[in-house]
């Protein structure tokens, strides 16, 4: 069985590690947080002393960090994966970064013999922890076939979206432009209901059984009406970053993204006012403007 590794053991990476271990893969991991490292060891993982050490002897290493600079550091920094992984092994780039950064990583790996699978994921904290993520995988078919068992351990849906580095990140940027719009529309609709005196449970019941109901909307509404704005595994920084990537790609390609731009501003307001909050905390910013809050049982004045 292939040996695996995970770099970045936060909300998403810890889920990857959990499911790799549960599926019988020997898994090494690294994170800058000692608490995360301790939790990883407790679940049966082998703690490594550095990112590069994760690559030693590993057939496949997931890189689940926050941005492109961090990806380049763990792969190409001194003692990084480019130096420690063997030819024929694979870096599975599950972090969401700019498409051009994905292409840069692929180009810098050329000639190393190390494969790059560019596969950002969707499904958030529940999907990562439950092993039900959707993967947008870009690599040659032969590479994807070789590492399919590793990817299946953490995912319910593996979509082959291209063969080149950056293809997966491009699909993810398109997806996040849509999800951002769904979020922002949900936040506004929740505030409208609050001001109109409609109980949150009524809104949830109607929305979830209508054509507008979907995982994004339903989950956001659940969190809003139960006033769960922190610690749900969906930190606002991540979505804010992803929308920045979507807007950047739109600028590069000359594509107007009117709705995504509006969503970006709502998330920017939420991140500025509540930097420690989760995605749904953007609703509180709107509620504070209108003087009403949406609760499960009845609308309340703010």
N, C-alpha and C positions, 0 to 999 in steps of 0.2 A: 504493500500500500504506500502511496506517495506521502512524503513528509511535507508538512505545511508550516506556514508562519503567518503571523498577523502583526503589522506595525500600526499602532494607534488603537488603543483598547478602551475607547470611550463608549458612548451609547451604541454606536453602530459596530465598531470593531470588537467590542466584547461579545456581541451577538454572533458575529462571524466565528470568533474563537470558540464560543460555547457549542455551536453546531458542528464545527469541525471535530472537536473533541468527542461530542456525542456520537458522531458517525465513525469513530474509530481512528481518526487521523492523529498521528503524533504531531503536536502543534507547539511551536515556540512563539513567544510574543515579546513585544517591547512597547513601553509607553513612558513618557517622562514623569507621569504621576506614580508615586510609590503605592498609593491606595489602589489604583487600577491594577498595578502589577501584582499586588497581594491578592486581589480578587481573582485575577487570572490564574495564579498559582493554585488558589483554593478550588477552582473548577477543574483542575487537572492539567493545566498547561505548564510548559517549561519556560520559566522566565529567562530572558536573555539580557546580557549586560549592555547591549547597544542595538541599534537598528541593523547594523551590518552583521552582527552576530546571529540575527534571526535568519539571515540568508545562508549561513554556513550549514551545508548538508540538507537544506530544504529544497524540495522539488518545485514548490509553488509558494509564493509569499504575497499575501494581500496587503496592499498599502491603503490604509483608511485614515488619512490625515486630512487637514483642513483645507489646504490650498496648494497651488502649483509650486511655490517656493519650497514648501515643506516636502513635497514629493521629490523635487530635484535634490534636496539635501539628503534625504535618506537613500536615494538611489545613487547619486553621483558624488556626494560628499566624501571626505576622507574616510576610508574604511567602510563605505556604503555598499549597497547591494550589488552595484556594478562590479565591485572588487571581490565580493565574497560568494556570489552565486555561481554555480557551475554552468557551462554550456549545456543547453537542452532544458534547463529549468525555466520557470516563468514568473514574471512579476505580474500580479493581477491587480491592475490599477482600478480599485473600487471607489476611490475618492472622486468627488466632483470637482473638476478644474476646468480652465478655459480650453476649448478645443485646440487652439494653437499651442498651448502648453503640452497637451497630450501628444501632438505631432512632434514637438521638440524632444520630449522624452523618448519617443520612438526612434527619432533620428540619431540621438546620442547613444542609443543602445545598439545601433547597427554595427555589425562586425564583432559583437561580443559573444554571440551565440545564445544570449539570453532572450527568450521570447517576451513580448509585451502583449498582455490581453487588456485592452482598454475597455473596461466594463463598469461604468458608474451604475449605481443601483437605485431602486425606488421601493418604497414600502416603509421607510422610517424606522423608528425604534421598535414598533411591534413586529414588523417584517424581519428585522435583523435578529431580534431575540427569538422569534418563532421559526426562523429558517425558511421564510416564505417570500424573500425578496424577489423583485423583478430585476433581471440583469440585462443591460444593453451592451452586448459583447461584440467587440470588434477585434478580429485576428484571423489569420488564415484558418480554413476549416480543419486542417490537420492538427494545428495547435489547439483549437477548441475541442476537438475530439479527444486529444491526449489528456486534457485537464478537465474534461466534462465531469468526472466523478467528484472532483474537489469543488467545482462550482455548484453541482447539484446538492451538495451537503448544506449549502447556505441559501439556496434559492428554490422557488417553486416554478419560476418562469425564466428561461434563458432565451433571449431573442438574439439571433445573429444579425447584427445591423450593419456590418461592413467588414472589411478585411484590413483596414489601415488604422494606425493610431490616430486618435482624434475623432473617428467616426462615432464611437460610443458617446463621447463627450458632446458632440453636436446634437445627437438625439436627446440626450439628457437636458441640454439647454432649451430645446423645443418643448420638452415635457414640463420643465419648471416654469416656463412662461405661461403655460396653461394652468398649472396647479396654483401658481401665484394669483392668477386672476380668479380662480375658484375660491381661494382663501379670502381675498379682499372682498369679493361679492358677498360671501357668507358673513363676514364681519359687519358689513353695512346693513345687510338684511336683518341680522340679529339686533343691531341698534335701532333699526326702524321698528321692529316688533316691540322692543322695550319701550320706546317712546309712545307707541300705540296702545300699550297696556295689555299686550298679548302674552300669556304665560309661555315660558321657554319650551315646556313639554309639548304644547300645542304646535309650536313651530317645528320642533323636531319630528313629531308624528307626521305632520303634513309634508315637510320637505323630504323626509326619508322614504316616503311612499310615492313621491311624485317623480316626474321625469328629471328633476334637478338633483334627486338624491344620488349620492355616490359616497365612496369611502372618505374622500377629502371633506366634503360638506358635512356628512353625518358625524364624523369624528370631531371636527371642529366645533360643531354645535353642542355635542355632548360635553366637551371641555368648557365651553362658554357658560352653559346653563348650570353647570356644577361649580363654576368659578375656579377651575383648576388652571391657573395661569403660569405656574412654575413647576419644574421637576417632573414633567410628563415625558421627557425624552425627545422633545422636538424644539430645541432651543432656537430662538429667533435669529441668532447670528448665522445659522446654517442656511435658512431660507433666504435671508437678506443677501448672503454671499452668492447663492445660486441665481437669484434674480439679477444680481450685478453681472454675472456671467452671461445670462440670456440677453440682457441689454447690450453688453459689449459685443456679442455675436451679431445682434441686429445692426449695430453701428458698423461693424466690419463688412457686413454683406449688403448694407443699404436697405434693410428691411424695416419699415415702420412698425413699432410695437406699442400701439396706443394703450391697449388694455394692460399689458405687462408693465408699462411705464407708470400707470396709475397705481397698480399693485405695489410697484417698487417704492413709491412715495408713502403708501400706507405702512409698509414694513419699515421704511426708514424712520417714520414718526414713532412707531412702536419701539424700535430698537433704541432710539434716542431717549425716549421717556422711560422705558423699562428695559435696560440693557441685560438684566438677568432673567427676563421672561421667556416664555415659549411663544410659538407663532400666534396663538389665539389672544395674546395680551394686547394685540393691536385693537381689539374690540374695546378695551378699556379706554383707549385714547378717544375713540368716537363717543363712548358713553359719557365721558367727562365733559365733552362739548355739549351734549344734549341734555344732561342731567337725569339720565335714566339707566337702569341696569337690567339685563335679561337674566332672570333666575328660572329654575326649573318649574316652580309652582306658580309664581306670579311675578309680573313686572314690578320692579321697585325703583323708587327715586334714588338717584345717586347721592 
